[in-house]
Amino acid sequence: RLGILGGGQLAQMLASSAAQLGLEPHILSPSSLDPAAQVTAHWHHGDPNNPKDLQNFLAKQDLLTFESEFVSTDKLIGLQLKKNKSKKSQFVFPKPHLMKLFQFRSSQKEILEKFKISTASFMIIKNHTDLNKAWERFGGKFVLKKAFGAYDGHGTHYIQSFSDLKKTDDLLDGELFIAEAFITFQRELAVIFVRSFNGSCIHLPMVESHQTQHRCDWVRGPVEHKKFFGLRKKILEMLNKIDYVGCIAFELFDTGKELLVNEIAPRVHNTGHYSQDALLHSQFDLHLMAGLGYELPQPQLTNKAFAMINLLGKTKNSIKIPQKLTGKLHLYGKKENRPGRKMGHLNYIGNNLQEILKQALNERKKFLL
């Protein structure tokens, strides 16, 4: 029995992979209409951050994982030692104390520095004095990010003038932030690593990702960068040292000369959805295989190139799907459409990177979102 905390599309795709691997997927989420609740007979009503709901849910599971890093980890820390009666698998994965570490952008930055992994210079911002120091250090131009709970651009503020700085006065009321230097980059890249409970570790093909209003719009790949070999070595060292288990995504800035880690997501990730159709094993399969302690297979492409394009809502109307598609459609079953909401994605495989992305962009235009 695999417990998954959360009921969104990531939990939905994890649950589907779990069933194919012979696991019994259980979902803890607030609504029976949640995407993940629609693909399993084992839905449990509750809030993953409610201690009582969580305790009741945990008592029924053999394995437990997450769809989001923003969960209450305090109640989970130590449970993998208490519940793990067999060394063939780890009860909670990734480990709760590591989820807590990666929840915060501040501690993400600190662990990157510890393992000498290149990232933008930063400062932890606790008060207005720190904010003024950041203004001086970064020459009046920096990015202010909420340390906890920020995603898809939420909690991110661009400081480029004194008036921008003054607008942040009300933000620091008990909230922790980080200030980062502005980075000029040529493109954004992403790569997902997977480490098994047995110690084997792989990474999926690196992709180029394109953002629209801070949300992932499309990815294409595989892509290469001359600095990736050195980055890969340091990431592997970090994952082995901290004994990480499961998928972990690294969002990167390609400056032309170097690769900088922008952010880390300790879970399956939007930039890895292409793996459902472009690889023999999807990121969702590999995440669960890692928790079970399997020897992880090296990723194998089903074709030379691939692209994934998100279907983002534009209205509150029902989505209209074109009758003819060449890409593989993955809809999440969300009952309410709204602007900016991720409603599904399309996967494409082919021989030419440019052509399949063009094809994906053209076919998306046929959807009424």
Buried (B, 14 or more C-beta within 10 A) or exposed (E): EBBBBBBBBBBBBBBBBBBEBEBBBBBBBBEEEBBBBBBBEBBBEBBBEBEEBBEEBBEEBBBBBBBBBBBBBEBBBEBBEEBBEEEEBBBBBBBBBBBBBBBBBBBBBEBBEEEEBBBBBBBBBBEEEBBEBBBEBBEBEBBBBBBBEBBBEEBBBEBEEEEBBEEBEEBBEEBBBBBBBBEEBEBBBBBBBBBBBBEBBBBBBBBBBBEEEEBBBBBBBBBEBEBBEEBBEBBBEBBEEBEBBBBBBBBBBBBEEBBBBBBBBBBBBBBBBBBBBBBEBBBBBBBBBBBBBBEBBEBEBEEEBBBBBBBBBBEEEEBEEEEEBEBBBBBBBBEEBEEEBBBBBBBBBBEEBEEBBEBBEEBBEEBEB
